[in-house]
């Protein structure tokens, strides 16, 4: 299984999603069965490390995202990934506009896996440190739901 997280710049929410899911997959014994990546819909932060505030917030929860680097979504991603999960409606709309008709990926909002359909993870970039903690709270909750879904799919194979 392959999961791709998407936000606007790929320096706050999507790398947080990638790091948290990797961490939780490791704890669940599924790290060797699920590939995780992240990207942005914009090209604003190509090859840049995550926002230092996101790195620090994740680190306080035992998640290391320092090594991640920003990249932009590509057409190939729609064929490679099983799930492409947006952090908000704007990025979801961008993904849906880019998604080829023959795409293999299920495209949706990440918080659907937390039982919060239609809800977005707010962008913490222009706010204070509390916003990054709120992102982590939401990401951790959704990651648990996503792992449950992935586990069922993996068992069905």
VOGU-3710 file (C-alpha; in Angstrom, 3 decimals, decimal comma):
1> xxxxxxxxxx> 0,000/0,000/0,000  1,129/3,535/-0,722  -0,101/6,745/0,932  0,649/10,322/-0,138  -0,202/13,345/2,044  -0,780/16,699/0,347  -0,926/20,280/1,567  -0,065/23,554/-0,150  3,680/23,955/0,391  4,728/20,573/1,839
11> xxxxxxxxxx> 6,462/22,117/4,844  3,849/21,919/7,629  0,837/19,632/7,476  1,767/17,013/4,870  5,257/16,274/6,236  3,665/16,052/9,690  1,204/13,510/8,283  4,026/11,564/6,667  6,106/11,498/9,829  3,264/10,596/12,168
21> xxxxxxxxxx> 1,963/7,821/9,919  5,455/6,327/9,531  5,894/6,420/13,303  2,532/4,772/13,950  3,058/2,159/11,218  6,336/1,209/12,860  4,598/0,781/16,207  1,829/-1,261/14,540  4,326/-3,553/12,799  3,210/-2,400/9,351
31> xxxxxxxxxx> 6,131/-0,195/8,296  7,349/-2,753/5,766  3,902/-3,002/4,164  3,003/0,663/3,667  5,021/3,302/1,805  4,404/6,902/2,890  5,321/10,198/1,212  4,173/13,814/1,167  4,056/16,672/-1,306  2,498/20,040/-2,013
41> xxxxxxxxxx> 0,237/21,342/-4,728  2,481/24,413/-5,095  6,157/24,632/-5,978  6,942/27,225/-3,303  9,164/25,072/-1,085  10,835/22,549/-3,394  13,667/20,689/-1,654  13,165/22,675/1,560  13,015/21,107/5,012  9,769/21,288/6,971
51> xxxxxxxxxx> 8,974/24,452/8,915  11,109/24,504/12,099  7,939/24,844/14,199  6,532/21,657/12,635  9,847/19,871/13,250  9,891/20,956/16,897  6,241/20,057/17,555  6,658/16,625/15,967  9,890/16,046/17,871  8,131/16,658/21,189
61> xxxxxxxxxx> 5,914/13,690/20,284  8,795/11,438/19,282  8,412/11,961/15,519  11,423/13,052/13,448  10,592/14,885/10,215  13,870/16,827/9,843  15,069/14,740/6,884  11,942/15,316/4,753  12,113/17,709/1,800  9,384/19,537/-0,089
71> xxxxxxxxxx> 8,241/18,367/-3,476  5,300/19,073/-5,774  2,580/16,597/-6,794  3,165/14,956/-10,183  0,932/13,163/-12,672  2,790/9,941/-11,892  1,673/10,120/-8,251  -1,910/9,363/-9,295  -0,772/6,035/-10,743  1,683/5,124/-8,005
81> xxxxxxxxxx> -0,223/5,820/-4,782  -3,292/4,009/-3,460  -4,366/6,965/-1,305  -3,703/10,646/-1,947  -4,957/12,538/1,074  -5,420/16,299/1,150  -5,308/18,363/4,306  -8,010/20,825/3,194  -10,695/21,516/0,597  -8,549/23,833/-1,513
91> xxxxxxxxxx> -5,822/21,238/-1,982  -8,450/18,547/-2,525  -9,969/20,638/-5,335  -6,507/21,081/-6,869  -5,902/17,317/-6,702  -9,269/16,521/-8,250  -8,522/18,931/-11,110  -5,170/17,236/-11,726  -6,361/13,643/-11,304  -6,316/11,707/-14,583
101> xxxxxxxxxx> -9,388/9,680/-15,528  -7,461/6,419/-15,235  -6,004/7,215/-11,802  -5,576/4,305/-9,392  -5,468/6,593/-6,358  -8,329/7,219/-3,981  -8,274/10,996/-3,480  -9,927/12,510/-0,407  -9,548/14,480/2,788  -7,297/12,971/5,444
111> xxxxxxxxxx> -9,677/13,741/8,317  -12,254/11,366/6,821  -10,224/8,665/8,570  -10,848/10,382/11,907  -14,599/10,224/11,360  -14,593/13,925/10,485  -15,765/13,990/6,840  -15,554/17,329/5,077  -13,330/18,760/7,808  -9,973/20,362/7,054
121> xxxxxxxxxx> -6,745/20,487/9,015  -6,092/24,251/9,269  -2,791/25,541/7,909  -0,661/26,603/10,895  1,929/28,479/8,808  0,811/32,025/9,636  -0,212/31,302/13,227  1,555/30,546/16,474  2,996/27,319/17,874  -0,415/26,191/19,140
131> xxxxxxxxxx> -1,488/25,672/15,539  1,227/23,057/15,024  0,085/21,192/18,136  -3,490/21,240/16,827  -2,271/19,834/13,506  -0,542/16,993/15,352  -3,669/16,232/17,391  -5,761/15,913/14,215  -3,084/14,027/12,278  -2,616/11,486/15,065
141> xxxxxxxxxx> -6,350/10,842/15,247  -6,718/10,445/11,468  -3,577/8,282/11,249  -5,118/5,792/13,680  -8,212/5,509/11,488  -6,127/5,221/8,339  -4,035/2,430/9,861  -7,207/0,520/10,698  -8,339/0,871/7,072  -4,933/-0,120/5,695
151> xxxxxxx> -4,768/-3,139/7,997  -8,134/-4,382/6,674  -7,022/-3,899/3,063  -3,720/-5,665/3,685  -5,467/-8,607/5,335  -7,819/-8,920/2,352  -4,895/-9,337/-0,051
//
